[in-house]
Amino acid sequence: MPAVELYRDGLVIEMAQRYCRNHDLHFLTDEDGDLVLPFADLNLVIHLISTGSKGNIYQILCRSTKDFDMARVDKAIALCNQWNEEKRWPVAYTSPSEDTFSFSLEQELDLVEGIHQELFESYTTTTIASCIQFWEWLPDQFPGVK
């Protein structure tokens, strides 16, 4: 049975870095120390984030790098709702700015009780694959995404 790593400060990012290295994924580090994985060919970026008051929440946030005109936001919200009803995870939503919006997906896991690397990797792989599935599903529903 794999060893469970008990939660400690820095665990989320350490495990995320190990995940990226184990899967030969190129990553950057942002100003908060979280990991950023660019997927330019899909017009998206995935963030592996340590959040929560103690840093014990592992958040995977996937965002489109392409912005869309706010005139299309109602259709986008309806599609996110459809995805959320049919798939449940990761949660899809729109992220508005002044005149545009982008698509986002996210999923979170509380690691306060600890986790082993194999489960962390399985969770991360499944979530990233589900995010990519959303981006592959979306163009037929929302022209101009790619």
GUKOL-670867 format. One record per residue (C-alpha): residue in three letters; x, y, z. Coordinates in Angstrom, 3 decimals. Example, Ala and Ser with C-alpha at 12.3 -4.5 7.8 and 13.67 -1.06 7.14 Angstrom:
<pts>
+-----+----------+----------+----------+
: res :        X :        Y :        Z :
+-----+----------+----------+----------+
: ALA :   12.300 :   -4.500 :    7.800 :
: SER :   13.670 :   -1.060 :    7.140 :
+-----+----------+----------+----------+
</pts>
This chain:
<pts>
+-----+----------+----------+----------+
: res :        X :        Y :        Z :
+-----+----------+----------+----------+
: MET :    0.000 :    0.000 :    0.000 :
: PRO :    1.395 :    3.449 :   -0.918 :
: ALA :    2.544 :    5.709 :    1.891 :
: VAL :    0.166 :    8.524 :    2.774 :
: GLU :    1.851 :   11.887 :    3.035 :
: LEU :    0.285 :   13.846 :    5.869 :
: TYR :   -0.578 :   17.434 :    5.120 :
: ARG :    2.182 :   19.938 :    5.731 :
: ASP :    2.929 :   23.384 :    4.358 :
: GLY :    4.061 :   23.108 :    0.729 :
: LEU :    2.670 :   19.586 :    0.159 :
: VAL :    0.277 :   20.550 :   -2.655 :
: ILE :    2.919 :   22.259 :   -4.785 :
: GLU :    5.534 :   19.589 :   -4.062 :
: MET :    3.161 :   16.844 :   -5.217 :
: ALA :    2.092 :   18.898 :   -8.255 :
: GLN :    5.732 :   19.367 :   -9.267 :
: ARG :    6.332 :   15.625 :   -8.848 :
: TYR :    3.242 :   14.940 :  -10.986 :
: CYS :    4.504 :   17.200 :  -13.785 :
: ARG :    7.953 :   15.633 :  -13.725 :
: ASN :    6.520 :   12.104 :  -13.693 :
: HIS :    4.416 :   12.942 :  -16.774 :
: ASP :    7.022 :   15.053 :  -18.622 :
: LEU :    4.814 :   18.149 :  -18.477 :
: HIS :    6.404 :   21.549 :  -18.934 :
: PHE :    5.321 :   23.946 :  -16.192 :
: LEU :    5.956 :   27.490 :  -15.081 :
: THR :    5.643 :   28.902 :  -11.578 :
: ASP :    3.518 :   32.016 :  -10.984 :
: GLU :    4.105 :   34.772 :   -8.429 :
: ASP :    2.197 :   32.789 :   -5.764 :
: GLY :    4.329 :   29.685 :   -6.287 :
: ASP :    1.525 :   27.772 :   -8.031 :
: LEU :    2.166 :   25.787 :  -11.208 :
: VAL :    1.022 :   26.905 :  -14.659 :
: LEU :    0.788 :   24.406 :  -17.528 :
: PRO :    0.283 :   26.059 :  -20.934 :
: PHE :   -1.556 :   24.085 :  -23.610 :
: ALA :   -1.224 :   26.565 :  -26.488 :
: ASP :   -2.514 :   24.125 :  -29.118 :
: LEU :   -5.832 :   23.938 :  -27.235 :
: ASN :   -6.017 :   27.655 :  -26.305 :
: LEU :   -5.995 :   26.862 :  -22.609 :
: VAL :   -3.828 :   27.011 :  -19.535 :
: ILE :   -4.091 :   24.790 :  -16.458 :
: HIS :   -3.151 :   26.026 :  -12.997 :
: LEU :   -2.268 :   23.614 :  -10.176 :
: ILE :   -2.940 :   25.702 :   -7.085 :
: SER :   -2.470 :   25.483 :   -3.338 :
: THR :   -5.288 :   27.470 :   -1.745 :
: GLY :   -7.366 :   27.682 :    1.419 :
: SER :   -6.519 :   29.333 :    4.722 :
: LYS :   -3.860 :   26.680 :    5.427 :
: GLY :   -2.884 :   25.985 :    1.805 :
: ASN :   -4.389 :   22.513 :    2.139 :
: ILE :   -6.864 :   22.778 :   -0.749 :
: TYR :   -5.610 :   21.473 :   -4.082 :
: GLN :   -7.321 :   23.360 :   -6.884 :
: ILE :   -7.034 :   22.552 :  -10.570 :
: LEU :   -8.142 :   25.553 :  -12.603 :
: CYS :   -8.370 :   25.402 :  -16.395 :
: ARG :   -8.912 :   28.630 :  -18.329 :
: SER :   -9.264 :   29.482 :  -21.974 :
: THR :   -6.606 :   31.826 :  -23.292 :
: LYS :   -9.057 :   33.115 :  -25.852 :
: ASP :  -11.608 :   35.797 :  -24.956 :
: PHE :  -15.096 :   35.996 :  -26.424 :
: ASP :  -17.484 :   38.866 :  -27.032 :
: MET :  -19.920 :   39.440 :  -24.177 :
: ALA :  -22.794 :   39.261 :  -26.712 :
: ARG :  -22.287 :   35.452 :  -26.702 :
: VAL :  -22.187 :   34.981 :  -22.925 :
: ASP :  -25.786 :   33.706 :  -22.594 :
: LYS :  -25.066 :   30.819 :  -24.968 :
: ALA :  -21.797 :   30.129 :  -23.109 :
: ILE :  -23.567 :   30.026 :  -19.730 :
: ALA :  -26.173 :   27.630 :  -21.126 :
: LEU :  -23.405 :   25.349 :  -22.407 :
: CYS :  -21.595 :   25.439 :  -19.065 :
: ASN :  -24.857 :   24.542 :  -17.334 :
: GLN :  -25.378 :   21.672 :  -19.767 :
: TRP :  -21.840 :   20.393 :  -19.100 :
: ASN :  -22.313 :   20.691 :  -15.326 :
: GLU :  -25.601 :   18.817 :  -15.452 :
: GLU :  -24.244 :   16.004 :  -17.632 :
: LYS :  -20.669 :   15.669 :  -16.348 :
: ARG :  -20.698 :   17.269 :  -12.867 :
: TRP :  -16.886 :   17.635 :  -12.637 :
: PRO :  -14.929 :   19.689 :  -13.256 :
: VAL :  -17.327 :   22.585 :  -12.842 :
: ALA :  -17.516 :   24.810 :  -15.943 :
: TYR :  -18.360 :   28.523 :  -15.819 :
: THR :  -17.731 :   31.800 :  -17.607 :
: SER :  -15.219 :   34.355 :  -16.313 :
: PRO :  -16.261 :   37.867 :  -17.381 :
: SER :  -14.072 :   40.918 :  -17.798 :
: GLU :  -15.155 :   44.346 :  -19.103 :
: ASP :  -16.317 :   43.539 :  -22.632 :
: THR :  -15.368 :   39.883 :  -22.945 :
: PHE :  -15.479 :   36.578 :  -21.135 :
: SER :  -13.520 :   33.350 :  -21.107 :
: PHE :  -14.363 :   29.781 :  -20.131 :
: SER :  -13.072 :   28.252 :  -16.900 :
: LEU :  -13.269 :   24.830 :  -15.291 :
: GLU :  -12.185 :   23.890 :  -11.804 :
: GLN :  -12.090 :   21.137 :   -9.262 :
: GLU :  -10.839 :   21.118 :   -5.677 :
: LEU :   -9.688 :   18.507 :   -3.179 :
: ASP :   -9.028 :   19.031 :    0.532 :
: LEU :   -5.724 :   17.402 :    1.501 :
: VAL :   -5.864 :   18.206 :    5.214 :
: GLU :   -5.906 :   14.477 :    6.085 :
: GLY :   -3.067 :   13.709 :    3.655 :
: ILE :   -2.857 :   11.841 :    0.364 :
: HIS :   -0.524 :    9.430 :   -1.393 :
: GLN :    1.190 :   10.364 :   -4.660 :
: GLU :   -0.663 :    7.712 :   -6.683 :
: LEU :   -4.075 :    9.127 :   -5.741 :
: PHE :   -2.842 :   12.681 :   -6.334 :
: GLU :   -1.677 :   11.654 :   -9.807 :
: SER :   -4.889 :    9.793 :  -10.625 :
: TYR :   -7.007 :   12.745 :   -9.480 :
: THR :   -4.902 :   15.215 :  -11.468 :
: THR :   -4.852 :   13.098 :  -14.631 :
: THR :   -8.608 :   12.543 :  -14.515 :
: THR :   -9.323 :   16.236 :  -13.944 :
: ILE :   -6.987 :   17.412 :  -16.716 :
: ALA :   -8.455 :   14.822 :  -19.106 :
: SER :  -11.963 :   16.021 :  -18.231 :
: CYS :  -10.959 :   19.635 :  -18.879 :
: ILE :   -9.557 :   18.651 :  -22.267 :
: GLN :  -12.765 :   16.714 :  -22.963 :
: PHE :  -14.715 :   19.959 :  -22.382 :
: TRP :  -12.481 :   21.805 :  -24.894 :
: GLU :  -12.980 :   19.031 :  -27.446 :
: TRP :  -16.765 :   19.062 :  -26.916 :
: LEU :  -17.144 :   22.850 :  -26.994 :
: PRO :  -16.327 :   23.745 :  -30.660 :
: ASP :  -19.352 :   21.870 :  -32.022 :
: GLN :  -21.546 :   23.766 :  -29.572 :
: PHE :  -19.790 :   27.165 :  -29.648 :
: PRO :  -18.142 :   27.968 :  -33.012 :
: GLY :  -14.934 :   29.991 :  -32.942 :
: VAL :  -13.420 :   28.375 :  -29.845 :
: LYS :  -10.409 :   26.932 :  -31.691 :
+-----+----------+----------+----------+
</pts>
